[in-house]
Structure formats: structure tokens, C-alpha cells
Amino acid sequence: MPWAQYFDVKGEYNEVAARFGIHEIPTMWLIDKKGKVALTEIKDGTLEGEIEKLMASNVAVVFDHICVCHLARGPSQSWTMKLKFPFALALLASASLHAQSPAPAAAPAKSAAPKIVLPPQPPDIAAPKMGPDGKPNAGFIAAHERFVKQAQEGTAGLVFLGDSITAGWGANKETWDKAFGAYKPVNFGIGGDRTQHVLWRITNGELDGIKPKAAVVMIGTNNSSTDSADGIAAGVTRIIETIRVKQPQAKILLLAVFPRGEKATPNAGRDKLKQVNATISKLDDGKNVFFLDIGDKFLQPDGTLTKEIMPDFLHLSPAGYQIWADAISPKLADLMK
């Protein structure tokens, strides 16, 4: 079926994904022009059949203006929103169907379901990631439960905590194994996570049952669109404090939040994260917590980011993960002794 295509590579802050609170990938859903969700979690290859079911149910009016949105990661691990529109063939089929048969009787008007307004989540108070239905995000909970099971195995010697940038190590296994494999590492990164989500995870089982020698923490970039620099730093501080309580033997390698956005200036996001990094750097006590800023290693001399290192100017390419591994390996080797 022919589609017009539009590719929108804006990282986790993609407008449509943010509007509907969709952070797990891959996923596909159907919305109309007014923003009404008609279908969710459509599987590849089943879209046409699902639309036919809707048409057979006399709700083809939903196709007046629609787009099908597919959120996925490309080979470079960037988040890509693909909007497919318009659904011309469905409109033609609908018009033909209605021209050959009498219009169905108008269905009784249904009162619109009240819109769920999610309460704000302070960055320094533990909270699960929520879905647009007001319930904990299913993908987030499933990943958390997997991590808890990994922790309960009791074999992890090194823990990575973070968001999708940390989770991206999963697609860079060769670099991961070479740099960290000897330490029996586990990757507890979840896409879209903010400080409050990591805090919730580590207070709900992800640090139970293990005694790692070290933990690598890099979190906060997803908070930058909604929270103040002080708030983000407070969230990171609570995470470090919680790790210290739950795993007092573990050395913590706290990484500065990586730079984001192509240009150095003007770049409000980077400016805010620099403030965050300046604050959390003070958590370094030289004994248990060690702060390391490797952000400049991803940058060009003029401060710009390239697509070769961060294809969407947020998430790392394989070359970016190699830079990360090389930058922390010497310090991590000391902490793992």
C-alpha cells in the first residue's frame, strides 16, 4: 500500500510520542486529526486488517484524517518517528462502501471519556513511569521486573543505571563485552527514564540480592525538558544516596549528563545540563563516589556534536559507545579492584 512518508528524528522528545506518553519501542498506533487514539500497539503486517475491522464496525469516519505512527530505533540506535499519511486507499474504500449502501443510522452520542491528567512527578521523589491511561507504563514495569530477576541471581559485579543511552549498550555487545565483560556487568537502563524512575526502580528491588563492586550512573537528560537544574541535581543526589544505603560496599562512578543538541550555542538544554553537572560534581567524596565528566570526548573542537557520534544529537552511535568505554575504563578498573 503506497504511503507518503515523513521521518522525524527528534529523540525521546518527539512531539507525537510525548503527547501520548509513548516511550517504549517498537510500537505503532492510529490517531485521527483531533488527536483521538483509535488503535494502539498495532503489529507490523496487521494494520490493514485492523482498519477493515473498524470500517466494518461503521466507524470509518475516524479515517477522515488519520496518521499511523511508528516509533522505532534505526541501526544507529536513534529514535525515529515515522508518520504515514494520508490513508488514501482506506478513504476510497470507505467512500465506495457508503455510496453502495444506505448510510447507517446515527449511533447514540456517547459522552467522551474524561481526559486523564497525569500529576507532575518531582525529580527527587521515587515514582514509576506512567502511561497515558494513568497506570504504570507496562513496558517500564516489564523491564523493571526483568532487572529484579537479574539482581536476584546475585552474580552481578558491576551495575549500569540510566535511561535509553545506557540501555543502548544492549545493541553494542561486542564493545560492552570487551570493556566490561570481566566484571560480570548488568545493564539496568530503560528508555525514557528520568531521575524519579531510576530512584523508584532501585528502591523496589533492582539493588536487592546483589553485592556489586561498582555502579555506573548517568541519568537526567530526560528531565531537562520539564525540571529545573536544581531539581534534576536533587534527583541524581537521591539516587546516589540510595545506592550508598543499599550497597555501601559499592564504589559509584557518577558520570556527568552527556551533552545534547548539535550546536554548542544557543543550546538551552546543554546549558541546563552544565548546571546540573556542576552541582552533582560536588557529590564526589574521593572515597565512595567518583564524578567523571567525559562529555567533551563526544564533541568537536568547536563544541558541536556530529551524527557520526550522536546520530540524533542525543543517542550514541557504535562509535559513541566506544568513546564511552574508552573514557571510563581506566577509572573503572581502579574501582573494580
MOPE-V226930 format. One record per residue. N is the residue number from 1. PSI is psi in degrees with one decimal (999 if undefined). OMEGA is omega in whole degrees, -180 to 180 (999 if undefined). D_CENTER is the distance of its C-alpha to the mean C-alpha in Angstrom with 2 decimals. Layout:
BEGIN
n->N psi->PSI omega->OMEGA d_center->D_CENTER
n->N psi->PSI omega->OMEGA d_center->D_CENTER
END
This chain:
BEGIN
n->1 psi->127.3 omega->-177 d_center->30.59
n->2 psi->136.0 omega->178 d_center->30.35
n->3 psi->143.2 omega->164 d_center->27.41
n->4 psi->145.7 omega->-175 d_center->26.89
n->5 psi->143.5 omega->172 d_center->23.58
n->6 psi->125.3 omega->-179 d_center->21.31
n->7 psi->126.6 omega->-176 d_center->18.32
n->8 psi->102.5 omega->-178 d_center->15.95
n->9 psi->97.5 omega->-177 d_center->13.74
n->10 psi->22.9 omega->179 d_center->12.05
n->11 psi->-154.5 omega->-175 d_center->8.56
n->12 psi->-9.0 omega->-178 d_center->5.89
n->13 psi->21.0 omega->176 d_center->9.17
n->14 psi->132.8 omega->-171 d_center->10.95
n->15 psi->-46.8 omega->-177 d_center->13.78
n->16 psi->-42.8 omega->180 d_center->14.14
n->17 psi->-40.7 omega->-180 d_center->10.63
n->18 psi->-37.7 omega->-177 d_center->10.74
n->19 psi->-36.9 omega->-177 d_center->14.29
n->20 psi->5.4 omega->176 d_center->13.78
n->21 psi->32.2 omega->-178 d_center->10.74
n->22 psi->117.2 omega->-177 d_center->9.22
n->23 psi->-6.1 omega->-178 d_center->5.55
n->24 psi->147.2 omega->-179 d_center->6.94
n->25 psi->155.2 omega->-8 d_center->8.77
n->26 psi->156.1 omega->177 d_center->11.57
n->27 psi->155.7 omega->178 d_center->13.03
n->28 psi->138.6 omega->179 d_center->15.93
n->29 psi->164.0 omega->-173 d_center->17.60
n->30 psi->126.4 omega->179 d_center->20.76
n->31 psi->154.7 omega->175 d_center->21.46
n->32 psi->179.4 omega->-174 d_center->24.70
n->33 psi->-29.4 omega->-179 d_center->25.49
n->34 psi->-1.3 omega->177 d_center->25.70
n->35 psi->10.4 omega->179 d_center->22.16
n->36 psi->129.5 omega->179 d_center->23.32
n->37 psi->120.9 omega->180 d_center->21.18
n->38 psi->-38.4 omega->180 d_center->23.69
n->39 psi->148.9 omega->176 d_center->21.81
n->40 psi->159.3 omega->176 d_center->18.44
n->41 psi->48.5 omega->177 d_center->17.08
n->42 psi->134.7 omega->179 d_center->19.75
n->43 psi->147.7 omega->177 d_center->20.27
n->44 psi->136.4 omega->178 d_center->21.28
n->45 psi->-5.8 omega->-178 d_center->25.03
n->46 psi->0.1 omega->-174 d_center->25.54
n->47 psi->-49.8 omega->-176 d_center->24.85
n->48 psi->-41.8 omega->179 d_center->28.52
n->49 psi->-38.9 omega->179 d_center->29.79
n->50 psi->-39.4 omega->179 d_center->27.58
n->51 psi->-38.2 omega->177 d_center->28.79
n->52 psi->-38.3 omega->178 d_center->32.33
n->53 psi->-41.9 omega->179 d_center->32.04
n->54 psi->-42.6 omega->180 d_center->31.04
n->55 psi->-40.8 omega->179 d_center->33.96
n->56 psi->-21.5 omega->-180 d_center->36.31
n->57 psi->13.3 omega->178 d_center->35.37
n->58 psi->35.7 omega->175 d_center->36.67
n->59 psi->28.7 omega->-179 d_center->33.42
n->60 psi->-16.3 omega->179 d_center->33.40
n->61 psi->-22.8 omega->180 d_center->33.50
n->62 psi->-17.0 omega->-177 d_center->29.73
n->63 psi->9.7 omega->177 d_center->29.84
n->64 psi->-47.5 omega->174 d_center->31.64
n->65 psi->113.7 omega->-179 d_center->28.53
n->66 psi->163.7 omega->166 d_center->25.41
n->67 psi->147.8 omega->175 d_center->22.49
n->68 psi->127.0 omega->-174 d_center->20.46
n->69 psi->132.0 omega->179 d_center->16.82
n->70 psi->120.9 omega->-180 d_center->15.02
n->71 psi->123.1 omega->-177 d_center->11.35
n->72 psi->172.8 omega->174 d_center->11.24
n->73 psi->135.0 omega->176 d_center->10.98
n->74 psi->-177.2 omega->-179 d_center->14.31
n->75 psi->-26.7 omega->-178 d_center->16.35
n->76 psi->1.7 omega->-180 d_center->15.03
n->77 psi->13.4 omega->174 d_center->11.40
n->78 psi->155.2 omega->177 d_center->10.65
n->79 psi->129.1 omega->-177 d_center->8.81
n->80 psi->127.9 omega->173 d_center->12.01
n->81 psi->123.2 omega->180 d_center->13.18
n->82 psi->116.5 omega->179 d_center->16.70
n->83 psi->123.4 omega->-180 d_center->19.07
n->84 psi->122.2 omega->-177 d_center->22.28
n->85 psi->160.2 omega->-13 d_center->25.27
n->86 psi->167.1 omega->-180 d_center->28.01
n->87 psi->70.5 omega->-170 d_center->28.90
n->88 psi->-44.2 omega->-177 d_center->32.49
n->89 psi->-35.6 omega->178 d_center->33.88
n->90 psi->-38.2 omega->178 d_center->32.76
n->91 psi->-42.6 omega->180 d_center->34.45
n->92 psi->-43.8 omega->179 d_center->37.58
n->93 psi->-40.6 omega->180 d_center->37.69
n->94 psi->-43.4 omega->-180 d_center->37.28
n->95 psi->-42.0 omega->179 d_center->40.03
n->96 psi->-42.3 omega->-179 d_center->42.29
n->97 psi->-44.4 omega->-177 d_center->41.76
n->98 psi->-24.1 omega->179 d_center->42.67
n->99 psi->-29.0 omega->-176 d_center->45.62
n->100 psi->-5.2 omega->-178 d_center->47.21
n->101 psi->149.6 omega->180 d_center->46.91
n->102 psi->148.6 omega->-180 d_center->47.63
n->103 psi->136.7 omega->180 d_center->44.82
n->104 psi->153.0 omega->178 d_center->43.67
n->105 psi->142.6 omega->-179 d_center->44.67
n->106 psi->131.3 omega->179 d_center->42.22
n->107 psi->148.7 omega->178 d_center->40.15
n->108 psi->138.2 omega->-180 d_center->40.50
n->109 psi->133.8 omega->178 d_center->38.04
n->110 psi->139.6 omega->178 d_center->35.27
n->111 psi->135.2 omega->-178 d_center->33.99
n->112 psi->139.6 omega->177 d_center->30.39
n->113 psi->137.8 omega->-180 d_center->28.04
n->114 psi->136.4 omega->180 d_center->27.16
n->115 psi->132.9 omega->180 d_center->23.80
n->116 psi->119.6 omega->177 d_center->21.58
n->117 psi->114.3 omega->-178 d_center->20.69
n->118 psi->132.7 omega->178 d_center->18.04
n->119 psi->150.2 omega->178 d_center->19.40
n->120 psi->149.2 omega->179 d_center->17.76
n->121 psi->110.9 omega->176 d_center->16.19
n->122 psi->140.1 omega->-175 d_center->17.79
n->123 psi->-14.1 omega->-178 d_center->15.67
n->124 psi->16.9 omega->176 d_center->18.37
n->125 psi->124.4 omega->-176 d_center->18.90
n->126 psi->130.9 omega->179 d_center->17.20
n->127 psi->142.0 omega->176 d_center->15.47
n->128 psi->158.0 omega->175 d_center->13.36
n->129 psi->132.7 omega->-176 d_center->10.46
n->130 psi->149.9 omega->175 d_center->12.62
n->131 psi->172.7 omega->-179 d_center->12.96
n->132 psi->-14.8 omega->179 d_center->15.26
n->133 psi->2.8 omega->179 d_center->18.14
n->134 psi->5.4 omega->179 d_center->18.09
n->135 psi->158.5 omega->177 d_center->17.38
n->136 psi->135.9 omega->-179 d_center->14.74
n->137 psi->125.8 omega->-174 d_center->11.89
n->138 psi->-41.8 omega->180 d_center->13.47
n->139 psi->-39.4 omega->178 d_center->10.73
n->140 psi->-47.2 omega->-179 d_center->9.64
n->141 psi->-40.1 omega->-180 d_center->13.41
n->142 psi->-43.2 omega->179 d_center->14.17
n->143 psi->-42.4 omega->179 d_center->12.03
n->144 psi->-43.9 omega->-179 d_center->13.56
n->145 psi->-35.8 omega->176 d_center->16.92
n->146 psi->-42.2 omega->-179 d_center->16.73
n->147 psi->-38.7 omega->178 d_center->16.14
n->148 psi->-41.8 omega->178 d_center->19.02
n->149 psi->-40.1 omega->177 d_center->21.20
n->150 psi->-42.7 omega->-180 d_center->20.55
n->151 psi->-39.7 omega->-178 d_center->21.54
n->152 psi->-17.3 omega->176 d_center->24.58
n->153 psi->-23.6 omega->172 d_center->25.83
n->154 psi->16.3 omega->-175 d_center->26.66
n->155 psi->-10.5 omega->-173 d_center->26.58
n->156 psi->131.1 omega->176 d_center->23.66
n->157 psi->-15.9 omega->-178 d_center->25.04
n->158 psi->131.7 omega->-178 d_center->21.93
n->159 psi->129.1 omega->171 d_center->18.53
n->160 psi->128.2 omega->179 d_center->15.34
n->161 psi->133.1 omega->179 d_center->12.98
n->162 psi->-156.8 omega->-176 d_center->9.65
n->163 psi->-146.7 omega->-177 d_center->5.92
n->164 psi->-26.7 omega->179 d_center->4.69
n->165 psi->-40.7 omega->174 d_center->8.04
n->166 psi->-42.9 omega->-180 d_center->9.82
n->167 psi->-28.5 omega->-178 d_center->8.64
n->168 psi->-15.3 omega->174 d_center->10.04
n->169 psi->-26.0 omega->-179 d_center->13.36
n->170 psi->-25.0 omega->178 d_center->13.71
n->171 psi->7.2 omega->179 d_center->14.68
n->172 psi->51.7 omega->-171 d_center->16.97
n->173 psi->-37.9 omega->-178 d_center->19.17
n->174 psi->-45.9 omega->179 d_center->22.38
n->175 psi->-42.4 omega->179 d_center->21.38
n->176 psi->-49.9 omega->-177 d_center->19.80
n->177 psi->-41.4 omega->-178 d_center->22.98
n->178 psi->-41.0 omega->-176 d_center->25.30
n->179 psi->-37.8 omega->-170 d_center->23.93
n->180 psi->-7.1 omega->-172 d_center->23.05
n->181 psi->-34.3 omega->-178 d_center->24.51
n->182 psi->-15.9 omega->-177 d_center->27.62
n->183 psi->3.8 omega->-176 d_center->25.84
n->184 psi->61.7 omega->-175 d_center->24.54
n->185 psi->154.6 omega->170 d_center->20.87
n->186 psi->144.3 omega->-178 d_center->18.01
n->187 psi->106.8 omega->179 d_center->14.31
n->188 psi->55.7 omega->177 d_center->12.50
n->189 psi->138.0 omega->178 d_center->8.95
n->190 psi->129.3 omega->180 d_center->6.09
n->191 psi->135.5 omega->178 d_center->2.50
n->192 psi->-3.4 omega->-177 d_center->2.32
n->193 psi->145.7 omega->174 d_center->5.60
n->194 psi->176.6 omega->-176 d_center->8.60
n->195 psi->-42.1 omega->-177 d_center->12.02
n->196 psi->-27.9 omega->-180 d_center->13.42
n->197 psi->-42.8 omega->176 d_center->11.05
n->198 psi->-41.1 omega->179 d_center->11.91
n->199 psi->-41.7 omega->178 d_center->15.40
n->200 psi->-41.5 omega->-177 d_center->15.65
n->201 psi->-43.0 omega->-176 d_center->14.72
n->202 psi->-14.0 omega->174 d_center->17.31
n->203 psi->-0.3 omega->-179 d_center->19.84
n->204 psi->39.1 omega->167 d_center->19.58
n->205 psi->-17.3 omega->-174 d_center->20.51
n->206 psi->-15.1 omega->177 d_center->18.21
n->207 psi->16.1 omega->179 d_center->20.86
n->208 psi->140.8 omega->176 d_center->23.81
n->209 psi->-0.5 omega->179 d_center->26.16
n->210 psi->163.6 omega->175 d_center->25.43
n->211 psi->70.8 omega->-178 d_center->27.01
n->212 psi->152.7 omega->175 d_center->25.06
n->213 psi->-28.8 omega->-177 d_center->26.83
n->214 psi->159.4 omega->175 d_center->23.81
n->215 psi->137.4 omega->176 d_center->20.18
n->216 psi->124.3 omega->-175 d_center->17.92
n->217 psi->127.0 omega->173 d_center->15.56
n->218 psi->107.4 omega->-174 d_center->13.27
n->219 psi->150.9 omega->174 d_center->11.11
n->220 psi->-18.5 omega->-176 d_center->11.37
n->221 psi->-34.0 omega->-179 d_center->10.07
n->222 psi->-16.4 omega->176 d_center->7.80
n->223 psi->-16.6 omega->-167 d_center->11.16
n->224 psi->-19.6 omega->-179 d_center->13.16
n->225 psi->-17.1 omega->-174 d_center->13.35
n->226 psi->-24.4 omega->-173 d_center->14.93
n->227 psi->156.0 omega->178 d_center->16.40
n->228 psi->163.5 omega->177 d_center->19.33
n->229 psi->-41.4 omega->179 d_center->19.60
n->230 psi->-39.6 omega->180 d_center->21.76
n->231 psi->-42.9 omega->179 d_center->19.41
n->232 psi->-44.6 omega->179 d_center->16.49
n->233 psi->-36.7 omega->178 d_center->19.14
n->234 psi->-38.1 omega->178 d_center->20.44
n->235 psi->-44.2 omega->178 d_center->17.18
n->236 psi->-40.7 omega->180 d_center->17.06
n->237 psi->-43.7 omega->179 d_center->20.77
n->238 psi->-37.0 omega->178 d_center->20.46
n->239 psi->-47.2 omega->-179 d_center->18.13
n->240 psi->-42.7 omega->178 d_center->20.75
n->241 psi->-40.1 omega->-179 d_center->23.55
n->242 psi->-40.6 omega->177 d_center->22.19
n->243 psi->-41.2 omega->-179 d_center->21.87
n->244 psi->-38.3 omega->180 d_center->25.41
n->245 psi->-44.6 omega->-175 d_center->26.75
n->246 psi->-30.6 omega->-178 d_center->25.30
n->247 psi->68.9 omega->-174 d_center->25.80
n->248 psi->-22.3 omega->-180 d_center->28.63
n->249 psi->-16.9 omega->-173 d_center->29.60
n->250 psi->135.6 omega->171 d_center->26.28
n->251 psi->139.4 omega->-176 d_center->26.04
n->252 psi->121.9 omega->173 d_center->22.81
n->253 psi->100.5 omega->-178 d_center->21.61
n->254 psi->116.1 omega->-179 d_center->19.61
n->255 psi->141.9 omega->171 d_center->18.09
n->256 psi->145.5 omega->177 d_center->18.05
n->257 psi->130.5 omega->-175 d_center->14.74
n->258 psi->150.7 omega->177 d_center->14.75
n->259 psi->154.9 omega->180 d_center->16.20
n->260 psi->158.9 omega->-178 d_center->14.49
n->261 psi->141.4 omega->-172 d_center->16.38
n->262 psi->-50.1 omega->-173 d_center->19.26
n->263 psi->152.6 omega->178 d_center->22.21
n->264 psi->-39.7 omega->179 d_center->23.23
n->265 psi->146.6 omega->-11 d_center->24.94
n->266 psi->138.9 omega->-177 d_center->24.56
n->267 psi->87.0 omega->-177 d_center->20.98
n->268 psi->-34.6 omega->180 d_center->20.36
n->269 psi->-45.8 omega->178 d_center->16.78
n->270 psi->-40.4 omega->-179 d_center->18.21
n->271 psi->-41.9 omega->179 d_center->21.18
n->272 psi->-43.1 omega->-178 d_center->19.30
n->273 psi->-30.0 omega->175 d_center->17.41
n->274 psi->-38.5 omega->177 d_center->20.86
n->275 psi->-42.0 omega->177 d_center->22.19
n->276 psi->-48.6 omega->-177 d_center->19.55
n->277 psi->-37.4 omega->179 d_center->20.42
n->278 psi->-35.8 omega->-179 d_center->24.09
n->279 psi->-48.6 omega->-175 d_center->23.88
n->280 psi->-17.1 omega->177 d_center->21.97
n->281 psi->-24.4 omega->-180 d_center->24.24
n->282 psi->-8.1 omega->177 d_center->26.98
n->283 psi->-15.1 omega->179 d_center->25.53
n->284 psi->115.8 omega->180 d_center->26.99
n->285 psi->1.3 omega->178 d_center->30.16
n->286 psi->0.6 omega->-178 d_center->31.24
n->287 psi->-51.4 omega->-177 d_center->31.66
n->288 psi->-28.7 omega->-179 d_center->28.54
n->289 psi->129.9 omega->-177 d_center->25.75
n->290 psi->119.4 omega->-178 d_center->25.49
n->291 psi->136.6 omega->180 d_center->23.53
n->292 psi->123.4 omega->179 d_center->22.84
n->293 psi->107.7 omega->180 d_center->21.76
n->294 psi->10.6 omega->-174 d_center->21.19
n->295 psi->-39.1 omega->-177 d_center->19.64
n->296 psi->-23.3 omega->-178 d_center->22.93
n->297 psi->-18.2 omega->178 d_center->22.88
n->298 psi->-11.3 omega->-171 d_center->20.22
n->299 psi->155.0 omega->169 d_center->22.36
n->300 psi->165.7 omega->-180 d_center->25.52
n->301 psi->-30.0 omega->180 d_center->28.68
n->302 psi->6.0 omega->177 d_center->28.27
n->303 psi->0.5 omega->-179 d_center->24.78
n->304 psi->157.2 omega->171 d_center->23.00
n->305 psi->143.3 omega->178 d_center->20.06
n->306 psi->156.7 omega->178 d_center->20.87
n->307 psi->-19.2 omega->177 d_center->19.07
n->308 psi->-26.6 omega->-180 d_center->20.56
n->309 psi->-45.0 omega->177 d_center->18.42
n->310 psi->95.1 omega->-174 d_center->15.27
n->311 psi->-33.7 omega->178 d_center->15.58
n->312 psi->14.5 omega->-180 d_center->13.43
n->313 psi->28.0 omega->176 d_center->14.40
n->314 psi->-50.4 omega->-177 d_center->11.05
n->315 psi->148.0 omega->-174 d_center->10.10
n->316 psi->146.8 omega->170 d_center->13.11
n->317 psi->173.4 omega->174 d_center->15.69
n->318 psi->-38.0 omega->178 d_center->17.87
n->319 psi->-35.5 omega->178 d_center->20.19
n->320 psi->-39.0 omega->178 d_center->17.61
n->321 psi->-32.1 omega->176 d_center->16.94
n->322 psi->-39.8 omega->177 d_center->20.74
n->323 psi->-44.6 omega->179 d_center->21.11
n->324 psi->-48.7 omega->-178 d_center->18.80
n->325 psi->-46.7 omega->-179 d_center->20.85
n->326 psi->-35.4 omega->-175 d_center->24.11
n->327 psi->-31.9 omega->-176 d_center->23.39
n->328 psi->-12.2 omega->-174 d_center->22.78
n->329 psi->-44.7 omega->-180 d_center->25.07
n->330 psi->-46.3 omega->180 d_center->28.30
n->331 psi->-40.0 omega->-179 d_center->27.14
n->332 psi->-35.7 omega->178 d_center->25.40
n->333 psi->-38.8 omega->177 d_center->28.65
n->334 psi->-41.5 omega->-177 d_center->30.53
n->335 psi->-24.7 omega->-177 d_center->28.33
n->336 psi->0.5 omega->179 d_center->28.55
n->337 psi->999 omega->999 d_center->32.36
END
